[in-house]
């Protein structure tokens, strides 16, 4: 086995309440132990961008709250297993309600 591929099919959406978002990426059954997600309100292509919001989980879906309401959030995901971590996915975006 090797490290998983970068996740694709990311689809962040507004969450169940203000300051929350939800989303998912395509799973890789049998290859992924867990996923890491990171989010920023800065320009994701800038070299000095910080990613202050993050979460991880065993599912290919996520829920995050406590985000800055009204802000545009950029997010990336990567898949991880005992052989390594995939590259970060291309950034996806959503406006936090």
C-alpha positions in Angstrom: 0.0 0.0 0.0 1.1 3.6 -0.5 0.0 7.1 0.6 -3.5 8.0 -0.7 -4.2 10.3 -3.6 -5.3 13.9 -3.0 -9.0 14.1 -2.3 -11.3 15.4 -5.1 -14.9 16.3 -5.3 -14.9 18.7 -2.4 -18.1 20.5 -1.9 -18.3 22.9 1.1 -21.8 24.1 1.9 -23.4 26.3 4.5 -23.9 24.5 7.8 -26.9 23.9 10.0 -26.5 27.2 11.9 -24.7 30.6 11.5 -20.9 30.5 11.6 -20.9 26.8 10.4 -20.0 25.0 7.2 -20.2 21.4 6.2 -18.9 19.4 3.3 -17.4 16.2 1.9 -14.9 14.8 -0.6 -14.9 11.6 -2.5 -13.7 8.7 -0.3 -11.0 6.2 -1.0 -12.3 3.0 0.7 -9.5 0.8 2.0 -6.8 3.4 1.4 -7.5 6.2 3.9 -7.3 6.1 7.7 -8.4 9.7 8.2 -8.8 13.0 6.5 -7.4 16.4 7.5 -9.2 19.7 6.6 -7.9 23.2 6.8 -9.5 26.6 6.1 -8.4 30.2 5.7 -10.0 33.6 5.0 -6.9 34.7 3.3 -5.8 34.3 -0.3 -5.0 30.6 -0.7 -2.5 31.2 -3.5 -0.4 33.7 -1.5 2.9 32.2 -0.2 2.4 33.5 3.4 -1.2 32.4 3.8 -2.0 30.9 7.2 -4.6 28.2 7.7 -5.9 28.9 11.2 -9.0 26.7 11.1 -8.6 22.9 10.9 -10.2 19.6 11.8 -9.7 16.0 11.1 -11.8 12.8 11.1 -12.2 9.3 9.8 -15.0 10.2 7.5 -14.8 11.9 4.1 -17.2 14.5 5.4 -16.8 17.4 7.9 -18.7 19.9 10.0 -17.0 23.1 11.4 -18.5 25.9 13.5 -17.2 29.0 15.2 -16.1 30.4 11.8 -16.3 34.1 11.0 -19.8 34.8 9.8 -20.1 36.5 6.4 -16.5 35.7 5.5 -15.4 33.7 2.4 -13.6 30.6 3.6 -11.2 28.7 1.4 -10.7 25.0 2.3 -8.4 22.1 1.4 -8.4 18.5 2.3 -5.8 15.7 2.4 -6.1 12.0 2.9 -3.8 10.1 5.3 -2.8 6.5 6.1 0.1 4.7 7.7 2.2 5.2 4.5 1.9 9.0 4.4 -0.3 11.9 3.6 -1.6 13.0 0.2 -0.9 16.5 -1.2 -3.5 19.1 -0.2 -6.4 19.3 -2.6 -7.1 22.3 -4.7 -8.8 25.0 -2.7 -12.6 25.1 -2.6 -14.6 28.1 -1.3 -17.9 29.0 0.5 -19.3 32.1 2.3 -19.9 31.4 5.9 -23.6 32.2 6.9 
